[in-house]
Amino acid sequence: MLKINKISDKIEKEIFICYKILKFYVIVVKCDIAFVPIGGTYTMDFKEAAYLINEIKPIIAVPIHYGSIVGDKQNAIDFIKLVRFSIFN
C-alpha cells in the first residue's frame, strides 16, 4: 500500500493500489482511495473488484486496467452497479 501523508497541509489520505486478489485469499485493507483492476483476464474481474470495494469501504474507488488490452467500458458500468456506496458529509 502506498501511503501519502501530506497531499496538502490539511489533507492526509491512504491509497491502496490492487493488482490481483487470488480467490480464497483474505486481505484486510484500510484506505481512503482504492485503485482496483476490473479487466478480468490478468486481474480480478468487475464482480471480484466490487466485492473487495464493498468490503474495504474506501471513500473513493477507481476502476483501472480495462478498455485498452482487456475488458471494456461495460466492465466499468457493471462495476459501478455492484458497488454499494453512500453519500455523506
MODELLER restraints for C-alpha pairs under 7 A, 6 or more apart:
rsr = mdl.restraints
at = mdl.atoms
rsr.add(forms.Gaussian(group=physical.xy_distance, feature=features.Distance(at['CA:1:A'], at['CA:15:A']), mean=6.54, stdev=0.5))
rsr.add(forms.Gaussian(group=physical.xy_distance, feature=features.Distance(at['CA:1:A'], at['CA:16:A']), mean=4.99, stdev=0.5))
rsr.add(forms.Gaussian(group=physical.xy_distance, feature=features.Distance(at['CA:1:A'], at['CA:17:A']), mean=6.46, stdev=0.5))
rsr.add(forms.Gaussian(group=physical.xy_distance, feature=features.Distance(at['CA:2:A'], at['CA:14:A']), mean=6.90, stdev=0.5))
rsr.add(forms.Gaussian(group=physical.xy_distance, feature=features.Distance(at['CA:2:A'], at['CA:15:A']), mean=5.54, stdev=0.5))
rsr.add(forms.Gaussian(group=physical.xy_distance, feature=features.Distance(at['CA:2:A'], at['CA:16:A']), mean=6.12, stdev=0.5))
rsr.add(forms.Gaussian(group=physical.xy_distance, feature=features.Distance(at['CA:3:A'], at['CA:14:A']), mean=4.79, stdev=0.5))
rsr.add(forms.Gaussian(group=physical.xy_distance, feature=features.Distance(at['CA:3:A'], at['CA:15:A']), mean=5.74, stdev=0.5))
rsr.add(forms.Gaussian(group=physical.xy_distance, feature=features.Distance(at['CA:4:A'], at['CA:12:A']), mean=6.91, stdev=0.5))
rsr.add(forms.Gaussian(group=physical.xy_distance, feature=features.Distance(at['CA:4:A'], at['CA:13:A']), mean=5.90, stdev=0.5))
rsr.add(forms.Gaussian(group=physical.xy_distance, feature=features.Distance(at['CA:4:A'], at['CA:14:A']), mean=5.82, stdev=0.5))
rsr.add(forms.Gaussian(group=physical.xy_distance, feature=features.Distance(at['CA:5:A'], at['CA:12:A']), mean=5.24, stdev=0.5))
rsr.add(forms.Gaussian(group=physical.xy_distance, feature=features.Distance(at['CA:5:A'], at['CA:13:A']), mean=6.34, stdev=0.5))
rsr.add(forms.Gaussian(group=physical.xy_distance, feature=features.Distance(at['CA:6:A'], at['CA:12:A']), mean=5.20, stdev=0.5))
rsr.add(forms.Gaussian(group=physical.xy_distance, feature=features.Distance(at['CA:13:A'], at['CA:32:A']), mean=5.84, stdev=0.5))
rsr.add(forms.Gaussian(group=physical.xy_distance, feature=features.Distance(at['CA:14:A'], at['CA:31:A']), mean=4.95, stdev=0.5))
rsr.add(forms.Gaussian(group=physical.xy_distance, feature=features.Distance(at['CA:14:A'], at['CA:32:A']), mean=5.26, stdev=0.5))
rsr.add(forms.Gaussian(group=physical.xy_distance, feature=features.Distance(at['CA:14:A'], at['CA:33:A']), mean=6.41, stdev=0.5))
rsr.add(forms.Gaussian(group=physical.xy_distance, feature=features.Distance(at['CA:15:A'], at['CA:31:A']), mean=5.67, stdev=0.5))
rsr.add(forms.Gaussian(group=physical.xy_distance, feature=features.Distance(at['CA:15:A'], at['CA:32:A']), mean=6.01, stdev=0.5))
rsr.add(forms.Gaussian(group=physical.xy_distance, feature=features.Distance(at['CA:15:A'], at['CA:33:A']), mean=4.71, stdev=0.5))
rsr.add(forms.Gaussian(group=physical.xy_distance, feature=features.Distance(at['CA:15:A'], at['CA:34:A']), mean=5.77, stdev=0.5))
rsr.add(forms.Gaussian(group=physical.xy_distance, feature=features.Distance(at['CA:16:A'], at['CA:31:A']), mean=6.13, stdev=0.5))
rsr.add(forms.Gaussian(group=physical.xy_distance, feature=features.Distance(at['CA:16:A'], at['CA:33:A']), mean=6.21, stdev=0.5))
rsr.add(forms.Gaussian(group=physical.xy_distance, feature=features.Distance(at['CA:16:A'], at['CA:34:A']), mean=4.65, stdev=0.5))
rsr.add(forms.Gaussian(group=physical.xy_distance, feature=features.Distance(at['CA:16:A'], at['CA:35:A']), mean=6.18, stdev=0.5))
rsr.add(forms.Gaussian(group=physical.xy_distance, feature=features.Distance(at['CA:17:A'], at['CA:34:A']), mean=5.85, stdev=0.5))
rsr.add(forms.Gaussian(group=physical.xy_distance, feature=features.Distance(at['CA:17:A'], at['CA:35:A']), mean=4.70, stdev=0.5))
rsr.add(forms.Gaussian(group=physical.xy_distance, feature=features.Distance(at['CA:17:A'], at['CA:36:A']), mean=6.37, stdev=0.5))
rsr.add(forms.Gaussian(group=physical.xy_distance, feature=features.Distance(at['CA:18:A'], at['CA:35:A']), mean=6.06, stdev=0.5))
rsr.add(forms.Gaussian(group=physical.xy_distance, feature=features.Distance(at['CA:18:A'], at['CA:36:A']), mean=5.17, stdev=0.5))
rsr.add(forms.Gaussian(group=physical.xy_distance, feature=features.Distance(at['CA:18:A'], at['CA:37:A']), mean=6.83, stdev=0.5))
rsr.add(forms.Gaussian(group=physical.xy_distance, feature=features.Distance(at['CA:19:A'], at['CA:36:A']), mean=6.75, stdev=0.5))
rsr.add(forms.Gaussian(group=physical.xy_distance, feature=features.Distance(at['CA:19:A'], at['CA:37:A']), mean=6.15, stdev=0.5))
rsr.add(forms.Gaussian(group=physical.xy_distance, feature=features.Distance(at['CA:19:A'], at['CA:43:A']), mean=6.27, stdev=0.5))
rsr.add(forms.Gaussian(group=physical.xy_distance, feature=features.Distance(at['CA:20:A'], at['CA:43:A']), mean=4.95, stdev=0.5))
rsr.add(forms.Gaussian(group=physical.xy_distance, feature=features.Distance(at['CA:20:A'], at['CA:44:A']), mean=5.71, stdev=0.5))
rsr.add(forms.Gaussian(group=physical.xy_distance, feature=features.Distance(at['CA:21:A'], at['CA:44:A']), mean=6.41, stdev=0.5))
rsr.add(forms.Gaussian(group=physical.xy_distance, feature=features.Distance(at['CA:29:A'], at['CA:56:A']), mean=6.11, stdev=0.5))
rsr.add(forms.Gaussian(group=physical.xy_distance, feature=features.Distance(at['CA:30:A'], at['CA:56:A']), mean=6.33, stdev=0.5))
rsr.add(forms.Gaussian(group=physical.xy_distance, feature=features.Distance(at['CA:31:A'], at['CA:58:A']), mean=5.64, stdev=0.5))
rsr.add(forms.Gaussian(group=physical.xy_distance, feature=features.Distance(at['CA:32:A'], at['CA:58:A']), mean=4.66, stdev=0.5))
rsr.add(forms.Gaussian(group=physical.xy_distance, feature=features.Distance(at['CA:32:A'], at['CA:59:A']), mean=4.99, stdev=0.5))
rsr.add(forms.Gaussian(group=physical.xy_distance, feature=features.Distance(at['CA:32:A'], at['CA:60:A']), mean=6.36, stdev=0.5))
rsr.add(forms.Gaussian(group=physical.xy_distance, feature=features.Distance(at['CA:33:A'], at['CA:58:A']), mean=5.56, stdev=0.5))
rsr.add(forms.Gaussian(group=physical.xy_distance, feature=features.Distance(at['CA:33:A'], at['CA:59:A']), mean=5.95, stdev=0.5))
rsr.add(forms.Gaussian(group=physical.xy_distance, feature=features.Distance(at['CA:33:A'], at['CA:60:A']), mean=4.71, stdev=0.5))
rsr.add(forms.Gaussian(group=physical.xy_distance, feature=features.Distance(at['CA:33:A'], at['CA:61:A']), mean=5.88, stdev=0.5))
rsr.add(forms.Gaussian(group=physical.xy_distance, feature=features.Distance(at['CA:34:A'], at['CA:58:A']), mean=6.30, stdev=0.5))
rsr.add(forms.Gaussian(group=physical.xy_distance, feature=features.Distance(at['CA:34:A'], at['CA:60:A']), mean=6.32, stdev=0.5))
rsr.add(forms.Gaussian(group=physical.xy_distance, feature=features.Distance(at['CA:34:A'], at['CA:61:A']), mean=4.85, stdev=0.5))
rsr.add(forms.Gaussian(group=physical.xy_distance, feature=features.Distance(at['CA:34:A'], at['CA:62:A']), mean=6.10, stdev=0.5))
rsr.add(forms.Gaussian(group=physical.xy_distance, feature=features.Distance(at['CA:35:A'], at['CA:61:A']), mean=6.02, stdev=0.5))
rsr.add(forms.Gaussian(group=physical.xy_distance, feature=features.Distance(at['CA:35:A'], at['CA:62:A']), mean=4.72, stdev=0.5))
rsr.add(forms.Gaussian(group=physical.xy_distance, feature=features.Distance(at['CA:35:A'], at['CA:63:A']), mean=5.89, stdev=0.5))
rsr.add(forms.Gaussian(group=physical.xy_distance, feature=features.Distance(at['CA:35:A'], at['CA:64:A']), mean=6.40, stdev=0.5))
rsr.add(forms.Gaussian(group=physical.xy_distance, feature=features.Distance(at['CA:36:A'], at['CA:49:A']), mean=6.21, stdev=0.5))
rsr.add(forms.Gaussian(group=physical.xy_distance, feature=features.Distance(at['CA:36:A'], at['CA:62:A']), mean=6.25, stdev=0.5))
rsr.add(forms.Gaussian(group=physical.xy_distance, feature=features.Distance(at['CA:36:A'], at['CA:63:A']), mean=5.06, stdev=0.5))
rsr.add(forms.Gaussian(group=physical.xy_distance, feature=features.Distance(at['CA:36:A'], at['CA:64:A']), mean=5.66, stdev=0.5))
rsr.add(forms.Gaussian(group=physical.xy_distance, feature=features.Distance(at['CA:37:A'], at['CA:43:A']), mean=6.17, stdev=0.5))
rsr.add(forms.Gaussian(group=physical.xy_distance, feature=features.Distance(at['CA:37:A'], at['CA:44:A']), mean=6.30, stdev=0.5))
rsr.add(forms.Gaussian(group=physical.xy_distance, feature=features.Distance(at['CA:37:A'], at['CA:49:A']), mean=6.89, stdev=0.5))
rsr.add(forms.Gaussian(group=physical.xy_distance, feature=features.Distance(at['CA:37:A'], at['CA:63:A']), mean=5.69, stdev=0.5))
rsr.add(forms.Gaussian(group=physical.xy_distance, feature=features.Distance(at['CA:37:A'], at['CA:64:A']), mean=4.51, stdev=0.5))
rsr.add(forms.Gaussian(group=physical.xy_distance, feature=features.Distance(at['CA:37:A'], at['CA:65:A']), mean=4.86, stdev=0.5))
rsr.add(forms.Gaussian(group=physical.xy_distance, feature=features.Distance(at['CA:38:A'], at['CA:44:A']), mean=5.72, stdev=0.5))
rsr.add(forms.Gaussian(group=physical.xy_distance, feature=features.Distance(at['CA:38:A'], at['CA:45:A']), mean=4.51, stdev=0.5))
rsr.add(forms.Gaussian(group=physical.xy_distance, feature=features.Distance(at['CA:38:A'], at['CA:46:A']), mean=4.46, stdev=0.5))
rsr.add(forms.Gaussian(group=physical.xy_distance, feature=features.Distance(at['CA:38:A'], at['CA:49:A']), mean=6.12, stdev=0.5))
rsr.add(forms.Gaussian(group=physical.xy_distance, feature=features.Distance(at['CA:38:A'], at['CA:63:A']), mean=6.23, stdev=0.5))
rsr.add(forms.Gaussian(group=physical.xy_distance, feature=features.Distance(at['CA:38:A'], at['CA:64:A']), mean=6.24, stdev=0.5))
rsr.add(forms.Gaussian(group=physical.xy_distance, feature=features.Distance(at['CA:38:A'], at['CA:65:A']), mean=6.13, stdev=0.5))
rsr.add(forms.Gaussian(group=physical.xy_distance, feature=features.Distance(at['CA:38:A'], at['CA:66:A']), mean=6.09, stdev=0.5))
rsr.add(forms.Gaussian(group=physical.xy_distance, feature=features.Distance(at['CA:38:A'], at['CA:75:A']), mean=6.63, stdev=0.5))
rsr.add(forms.Gaussian(group=physical.xy_distance, feature=features.Distance(at['CA:39:A'], at['CA:45:A']), mean=5.41, stdev=0.5))
rsr.add(forms.Gaussian(group=physical.xy_distance, feature=features.Distance(at['CA:39:A'], at['CA:46:A']), mean=6.91, stdev=0.5))
rsr.add(forms.Gaussian(group=physical.xy_distance, feature=features.Distance(at['CA:39:A'], at['CA:65:A']), mean=5.62, stdev=0.5))
rsr.add(forms.Gaussian(group=physical.xy_distance, feature=features.Distance(at['CA:39:A'], at['CA:66:A']), mean=4.54, stdev=0.5))
rsr.add(forms.Gaussian(group=physical.xy_distance, feature=features.Distance(at['CA:39:A'], at['CA:70:A']), mean=5.47, stdev=0.5))
rsr.add(forms.Gaussian(group=physical.xy_distance, feature=features.Distance(at['CA:39:A'], at['CA:71:A']), mean=4.36, stdev=0.5))
rsr.add(forms.Gaussian(group=physical.xy_distance, feature=features.Distance(at['CA:39:A'], at['CA:75:A']), mean=6.99, stdev=0.5))
rsr.add(forms.Gaussian(group=physical.xy_distance, feature=features.Distance(at['CA:40:A'], at['CA:46:A']), mean=6.97, stdev=0.5))
rsr.add(forms.Gaussian(group=physical.xy_distance, feature=features.Distance(at['CA:40:A'], at['CA:71:A']), mean=6.76, stdev=0.5))
rsr.add(forms.Gaussian(group=physical.xy_distance, feature=features.Distance(at['CA:41:A'], at['CA:70:A']), mean=6.54, stdev=0.5))
rsr.add(forms.Gaussian(group=physical.xy_distance, feature=features.Distance(at['CA:46:A'], at['CA:75:A']), mean=5.94, stdev=0.5))
rsr.add(forms.Gaussian(group=physical.xy_distance, feature=features.Distance(at['CA:46:A'], at['CA:78:A']), mean=6.80, stdev=0.5))
rsr.add(forms.Gaussian(group=physical.xy_distance, feature=features.Distance(at['CA:46:A'], at['CA:79:A']), mean=5.00, stdev=0.5))
rsr.add(forms.Gaussian(group=physical.xy_distance, feature=features.Distance(at['CA:47:A'], at['CA:79:A']), mean=6.58, stdev=0.5))
rsr.add(forms.Gaussian(group=physical.xy_distance, feature=features.Distance(at['CA:50:A'], at['CA:79:A']), mean=5.79, stdev=0.5))
rsr.add(forms.Gaussian(group=physical.xy_distance, feature=features.Distance(at['CA:50:A'], at['CA:82:A']), mean=5.80, stdev=0.5))
rsr.add(forms.Gaussian(group=physical.xy_distance, feature=features.Distance(at['CA:50:A'], at['CA:83:A']), mean=5.19, stdev=0.5))
rsr.add(forms.Gaussian(group=physical.xy_distance, feature=features.Distance(at['CA:53:A'], at['CA:83:A']), mean=6.87, stdev=0.5))
rsr.add(forms.Gaussian(group=physical.xy_distance, feature=features.Distance(at['CA:54:A'], at['CA:83:A']), mean=6.10, stdev=0.5))
rsr.add(forms.Gaussian(group=physical.xy_distance, feature=features.Distance(at['CA:54:A'], at['CA:84:A']), mean=6.11, stdev=0.5))
rsr.add(forms.Gaussian(group=physical.xy_distance, feature=features.Distance(at['CA:63:A'], at['CA:76:A']), mean=6.70, stdev=0.5))
rsr.add(forms.Gaussian(group=physical.xy_distance, feature=features.Distance(at['CA:66:A'], at['CA:72:A']), mean=5.63, stdev=0.5))
rsr.add(forms.Gaussian(group=physical.xy_distance, feature=features.Distance(at['CA:67:A'], at['CA:73:A']), mean=5.95, stdev=0.5))
